[in-house]
Amino acid sequence: MNLDEFLKKTSPSWKGVTETSELDVSVLISHVLGRSRTWVLSHREHELSTTQIQELEQKLELYRRGVPLPYLIGKWEFFGHEFFVTEATLIPRPETELMVEEVLSWLEKHPSATHVLDIGTGSGCIAISLALSCERICVVASDISLAALRVAQRNVAKFQLQKRVLLVSASLLPPLAKKFDVICANLPYIPSERLKRLPIYGKEPTLALDGGSDGLDLYRALFDALQPSVPKGCLIACEIDSAQVSEMKTLARKAFPEAKIAVIKDLSNRERLLKVEV
């Protein structure tokens, strides 16, 4: 069976599963064949092996059931780099690149800053992207999920950053005495009941999404933990939902009355990032 015949045979089962199903399936096929998408699109006459057909059929069935494409291919792009992902980690999203951009901009203006903490690191994409873009910094990346840390460990090794990105198992702040210049936090912030109504529910790890009754449980705990220990001059960057801006500003102001607080919008013009300069 060639590729064209395979697509005609299977398309009724996967077409329309998502708004980007044709793109998704072409990415999936290029992954299984070990070829570029351009090659796949221009070689529909390519004969598939029995093994390739079986693997594609298995992955397309999972895709039809709602398993996200990044989990099926085991990787996803973030900030220009490709990261390993599994169902233990969130799928890196373009809007989260805003945090990396803003932190890098701040680091450029503060050349003496060298120590960064990434809380809730997941796949490690934020910590690693920062380390790759700013060679002087060392990053401590923490997560409560050991399964997520194993994925992050693979990514750290892939980019050969073992000496500059330290992975730590911790709930919120790691048990380290180090004073950090920058603290990044992309914590779960979706309210529990709202999460259950979203398409993402059950497809990506609930542990990394569920922020409690109003979505701010972990951020309250974080600011309570940070308040007595954060040094003057530290930057705290938190990804948030646009509906939580007022509450997050209040939390930050309560913890750090003298801090400079700003909210940055993403490319969709949604308020996405809280910056607290202590």
RAMO-V237140 format. One record per residue. N is the residue number from 1. PSI is psi in radians with two decimals (NA if undefined). OMEGA is omega in whole degrees, 0 to 359 (999 if undefined). NEAR is the number of other ideal C-beta (glycine too) atoms within 8 Angstrom. Layout:
n=(N/N)
psi=(PSI/PSI)
omega=(OMEGA/OMEGA)
near=(NEAR/NEAR)
This chain:
n=(1/2/3/4/5/6/7/8/9/10/11/12/13/14/15/16/17/18/19/20/21/22/23/24/25/26/27/28/29/30/31/32/33/34/35/36/37/38/39/40/41/42/43/44/45/46/47/48/49/50/51/52/53/54/55/56/57/58/59/60/61/62/63/64/65/66/67/68/69/70/71/72/73/74/75/76/77/78/79/80/81/82/83/84/85/86/87/88/89/90/91/92/93/94/95/96/97/98/99/100/101/102/103/104/105/106/107/108/109/110/111/112/113/114/115/116/117/118/119/120/121/122/123/124/125/126/127/128/129/130/131/132/133/134/135/136/137/138/139/140/141/142/143/144/145/146/147/148/149/150/151/152/153/154/155/156/157/158/159/160/161/162/163/164/165/166/167/168/169/170/171/172/173/174/175/176/177/178/179/180/181/182/183/184/185/186/187/188/189/190/191/192/193/194/195/196/197/198/199/200/201/202/203/204/205/206/207/208/209/210/211/212/213/214/215/216/217/218/219/220/221/222/223/224/225/226/227/228/229/230/231/232/233/234/235/236/237/238/239/240/241/242/243/244/245/246/247/248/249/250/251/252/253/254/255/256/257/258/259/260/261/262/263/264/265/266/267/268/269/270/271/272/273/274/275/276/277/278)
psi=(2.27/3.05/-0.72/-0.78/-0.68/-0.76/-0.73/-0.65/-0.70/-0.30/-0.60/-0.42/-0.44/-0.30/2.23/0.02/-0.70/3.00/-0.31/0.57/-0.70/-0.72/-0.79/-0.80/-0.61/-0.64/-0.74/-0.77/-0.75/-0.59/-0.82/-0.66/-0.24/0.56/2.89/2.80/-0.65/-0.74/-0.78/-0.77/-0.44/0.10/0.97/-0.28/-0.04/2.28/2.21/2.48/2.87/-0.72/-0.73/-0.71/-0.78/-0.75/-0.74/-0.72/-0.71/-0.77/-0.63/-0.57/-0.71/-0.70/-0.76/-0.57/-0.11/0.11/2.19/2.54/-0.80/-0.61/-0.54/-0.57/-0.17/0.29/2.82/2.69/2.50/2.23/0.67/0.09/2.68/2.20/2.52/2.44/2.65/3.13/-0.06/-0.17/2.67/2.67/2.17/2.42/2.60/-0.63/-0.45/-0.31/-0.40/-0.69/-0.79/-0.79/-0.78/-0.67/-0.72/-0.68/-0.73/-0.74/-0.62/-0.59/-0.16/1.31/-0.28/-0.17/2.23/-0.24/2.17/2.45/2.24/1.88/2.27/0.91/-0.45/-2.11/-0.18/0.17/-0.64/-0.89/-0.80/-0.72/-0.70/-0.79/-0.64/-0.54/-0.31/1.73/-0.28/-0.26/2.67/2.47/2.27/2.14/2.08/2.67/2.63/-0.33/2.05/-0.60/-0.71/-0.71/-0.55/-0.65/-0.78/-0.65/-0.70/-0.71/-0.69/-0.76/-0.66/-0.72/0.13/0.85/0.39/-0.50/-0.22/-0.19/1.93/2.16/2.35/2.35/2.04/2.63/1.95/-2.02/2.30/2.74/1.10/2.55/-0.11/2.38/2.17/2.54/-0.55/2.38/2.06/2.40/1.99/1.32/2.85/2.24/0.24/2.22/2.47/-0.87/-0.64/-0.68/-0.70/-0.32/-0.05/2.60/-0.43/-0.35/2.24/-0.13/-0.54/2.80/2.11/-0.61/-0.56/0.03/-0.63/1.97/0.25/-2.93/-0.72/0.10/-0.05/0.20/-0.86/-0.57/-0.60/-0.81/-0.66/-0.85/-0.57/-0.69/-0.58/-0.59/-0.75/-0.12/-0.22/2.25/2.76/2.38/-0.03/2.54/2.26/2.16/2.16/2.24/2.38/2.99/2.54/-0.41/-0.15/0.13/-0.87/-0.81/-0.69/-0.68/-0.70/-0.76/-0.80/-0.74/-0.64/-0.72/-0.64/1.42/-0.51/0.03/2.69/2.09/2.31/2.67/2.25/2.40/2.60/-3.04/-0.32/0.14/0.46/2.40/2.09/-0.55/2.20/2.18/2.19/1.97/1.82/NA)
omega=(177/186/180/180/180/180/179/182/188/187/178/183/184/182/179/177/172/179/182/188/181/176/181/183/177/176/179/179/180/177/182/182/183/181/177/176/179/179/181/182/184/180/181/181/184/179/179/175/178/180/179/179/181/180/179/180/179/182/178/176/176/177/179/180/175/177/182/181/181/178/180/180/173/182/177/183/176/177/176/180/180/184/170/173/172/179/175/183/169/173/179/183/182/183/179/176/177/179/180/181/182/178/178/177/179/180/179/180/181/187/179/180/184/186/184/174/177/184/183/192/180/180/182/188/179/182/183/179/178/182/179/184/182/190/183/187/168/185/168/184/185/174/178/183/178/179/177/180/177/176/178/179/176/180/177/179/180/183/176/183/184/181/185/176/181/180/184/174/183/170/185/186/176/182/180/181/184/174/186/176/180/175/178/178/172/186/174/181/178/177/188/183/178/180/183/180/182/179/182/186/180/181/174/189/179/179/183/185/190/181/180/190/179/177/188/182/184/177/174/180/180/182/175/181/183/191/183/191/185/181/176/179/181/172/173/181/184/172/185/172/183/180/186/187/183/181/180/176/180/178/181/181/178/181/185/186/184/187/171/186/179/176/184/179/177/184/176/180/176/177/194/189/174/177/179/178/188/999)
near=(7/10/13/8/8/12/10/7/7/11/8/5/8/12/8/5/9/6/3/6/11/7/7/12/12/11/11/15/11/13/9/10/9/5/7/6/8/6/9/13/8/6/9/9/7/8/7/11/6/6/6/10/11/8/9/14/9/8/11/13/9/9/15/9/6/7/8/9/9/10/11/12/10/8/9/10/8/12/8/4/11/5/15/10/13/9/6/9/13/10/10/11/7/5/11/13/10/13/13/13/8/12/14/11/8/12/13/7/6/10/7/5/12/7/12/16/15/14/13/12/15/14/14/17/14/14/15/16/13/17/15/8/8/8/4/5/13/10/14/14/15/16/13/8/11/6/8/15/12/9/16/17/10/9/14/13/8/8/10/5/10/7/3/8/13/7/13/9/8/10/3/9/11/8/4/6/3/7/8/12/12/15/13/15/12/11/12/11/12/12/10/10/7/9/13/7/6/8/4/7/10/3/8/10/11/9/8/12/13/9/15/10/7/9/13/13/10/12/15/9/9/14/12/8/9/12/9/3/8/10/8/4/7/13/14/15/15/14/13/13/7/8/4/12/11/6/9/13/11/8/12/14/10/7/10/10/5/4/11/5/11/7/10/10/7/10/6/5/5/8/9/11/14/14/13/13/11/12)
